[in-house]
């Protein structure tokens, strides 16, 4: 047995020798006086959008950092900093015991020196080799630098959130002060951010930040830095945030930063001087900011041919709220979800002139309603989508299968669907979790792009200061989700929605298509639409769930129109290319689905897969009685969305309310 262990022991010795040799070389060649370089973010025209990482700000010497901040950091991050050699077996044991008692990870065992090693040289991945690297580098840092120098480097390199690296940037970002001007309460708040800077930022969650401040102050009392009275006074200090944040695309920078860090590592992004080239367009961003104005909500636009993010506005005022509604909000989409049902029907062989039954009915206890209880009876599939008929759409979902519609939505990029969504209420956007504007834009992009779906592409090329290329993807590869014919037929219907349906207010002077969405009690309003070269999702909604006072056609559609006109100004108009095997321009009677005769009043112009065009003609005899409750409209009206009630859930009461369409008049 002893002989069998010899190769293992020799291998372990060789590995550890190599590990420490690498750590020695890493620390030896490290220049602590070389300033960290933030990652510069450029738009599609090479214009600077902003930066991610350490600002090019002055290094703050340890003697200019208030003692209260130093002690707050030591109390919470490494109370035995001045006693251990870089790693702390006592601290590791204490953290292990605390975690066992709490039955979860509540305390870490890393020293300040280990954290500095990780920040300067390593990634945040949790592997044994990385932890060994961290420990070896920490020991070498302690051999080269004094304790005060290590603490100084740490306080100038640690990340405090909101793009602030180091105490100088943090003091200015949060309080608009120099570090030397910080109060005890402010120092404790900053120290508390180190553990989880994004989750604990007072800009994002003031209550969480205040609770964490109390924890830091209590810890300072425990180790003898403060008296209980001093801690209580500091905990009662009012917080006055400086609001030093923003820029023209702050939500996009916030969205981009964690993606870069996951792919290239925190240290390289925060300090490596990367140059990140994107498909973002600052001119389009300006148009999005103007279009949204003072409405609370979001606009996100992408290029359907590449997945490039072109513009992103996550709210009306970044200084007021940094919550990115374009990417983080999960809201009910209302009737903006209906196109997924209609796309499935077209994939199954239904045509735009196929007849849909818009008649009041009970779907196993689920009773959707149209706007103002007005029903059209049997109408074409295209007319049901153009007018956003709730009952007709639910009937169609019952025929083609709501599971198939959910599967298509998922394939198009919607990631938040759950098993609870497997009911007909999903047709009208009654989803358990909701969707984000970014994912809705990505899903609609396949309609604009002939059925090809591209993953959202946050950036195109990444190089460092030495010219080394870390990432380059000039030609992304699309994935076919819909046939070109189906994508075109659906677009043909959604174009008509802008001409005579619920989206008339969004009509442009160029080919465009789109769909409105409104939820119960007018809580959320949507418009998702596209041209061949740009797709944009507009969401309007208050964070507290209070009504916005209008529908998708009234609120979101005008914002979408204003954005698209500004974003596409100066660009040549493009039409949607007609794929092989499709014929266009056939007049159809909406009630029979046949070719429209001379007496027909209700006519739509449809596209067809070649060979499926209607052969018969409709006489359109006047005086046909309408089906269902209420009279058939005598004049075209846009918008038939109405509140819906979910079917009974297993073990629950029937008719549980779900957010959905709240009714969308034309907006005229």
RALIN-V573806 format. One record per backbone hydrogen bond with DSSP energy under -0.5 kcal/mol. NH is the residue of the N-H (numbers start at 1). CO is the residue of the C=O. If there is no record, write none. Layout:
nh=[NH	NH]
co=[CO	CO]
//
This chain:
nh=[5	6	6	7	8	9	10	11	12	13	14	15	16	17	18	19	20	21	22	23	24	25	26	27	28	29	30	32	34	35	37	38	39	39	40	40	41	42	43	44	46	49	50	52	54	57	61	64	65	66	69	70	71	72	73	74	75	76	77	78	78	81	83	84	85	89	92	93	94	95	96	97	98	99	100	101	102	103	104	106	115	116	117	118	119	120	121	122	122	127	131	132	133	134	135	136	137	138	139	140	141	142	143	144	145	150	151	152	153	154	155	156	157	157	158	160	164	165	166	166	167	170	171	172	173	174	175	176	177	181	182	187	188	189	190	191	192	193	193	194	194	195	196	200	201	201	204	205	209	210	211	212	213	214	215	216	217	218	219	220	221	222	223	224	225	226	231	232	233	234	235	236	237	240	241	242	244	245	250	253	254	255	256	257	258	259	260	261	262	263	264	265	267	269	270	271	272	273	275	276	276	277	277	278	281	285	286	287	288	289	290	291	292	293	295	298	299	300	301	302	303	304	306	307	309	310	311	313	321	322	325	325	327	328	329	331	331	334	336	337	338	340	341	341	342	343	344	345	346	347	348	349	350	354	356	358	358	359	363	363	364	366	367	368	369	371	373	374	375	377	379	380	381	382	384	385	386	387	388	389	390	390	393	394	395	396	397	398	399	399	400	401	405	406	407	408	409	410	411	412	413	414	415	421	422	423	426	427	428	429	430	431	435	437	438	440	441	442	443	444	445	446	446	447	448	449	450	451	452	453	457	458	460	461	462	463	464	465	467	470	470	471	473	478	479	481	482	487	488	489	490	491	492	493	494	495	496	497	498	498	499	500	501	501	502	503	504	506	507	513	514	515	517	519	522	523	525	526	527	528	529	530	531	534	535	536	537	538	539	540	541	542	542	545	548	549	555	556	557	559	560	561	562	563	564	565	566	567	568	569	571	579	582	583	586	587	588	589	590	593	595	596	597	600	603	604	606	606	608	610	612	618	624	639	640	640	646	649	652	655	656	658]
co=[1	2	3	3	4	5	6	7	8	9	10	11	12	13	14	15	16	17	18	19	20	21	22	23	24	25	27	30	31	33	271	36	52	269	38	274	50	276	47	280	43	41	41	39	270	55	59	61	62	64	66	66	67	68	69	70	71	72	73	73	74	78	80	80	87	87	88	89	90	91	92	93	94	95	96	97	98	99	99	104	111	112	113	114	115	116	117	117	118	125	127	128	129	130	131	132	133	134	135	136	137	138	139	140	141	146	147	148	149	150	151	152	153	154	154	164	161	163	158	164	155	166	167	168	169	170	171	172	171	178	179	183	184	185	186	187	188	189	190	190	191	192	193	196	197	198	201	201	205	206	207	208	209	210	211	212	213	214	215	216	217	218	219	221	220	220	227	228	229	230	231	232	234	238	239	174	173	243	247	249	250	251	252	253	254	255	256	257	258	259	260	261	122	265	266	267	268	37	463	40	274	275	461	42	310	281	282	283	284	285	286	287	288	289	292	539	313	537	311	535	308	302	303	303	457	301	301	299	317	203	314	323	324	324	324	329	435	429	333	334	335	337	337	338	338	339	340	341	342	343	344	346	345	351	379	356	377	357	361	366	362	363	365	366	643	640	370	371	629	358	356	590	354	352	380	381	382	383	385	384	388	640	389	390	391	392	393	394	395	396	396	397	401	402	403	404	405	406	407	408	410	409	413	418	419	421	423	424	425	426	425	429	331	325	326	436	437	438	439	440	441	442	443	444	444	445	447	446	449	479	307	456	277	277	471	275	468	272	464	462	468	462	460	476	453	451	451	483	484	485	486	487	488	489	490	491	492	493	494	495	495	496	496	497	386	497	501	503	504	530	494	528	526	524	519	520	540	517	538	515	536	513	534	531	302	529	300	527	298	525	296	523	546	542	522	522	551	551	552	555	556	557	558	559	560	561	562	563	564	566	568	577	579	608	606	585	604	594	602	589	616	587	618	597	601	588	586	604	583	581	609	595	621	637	387	388	656	653	649	646	653	644]
//
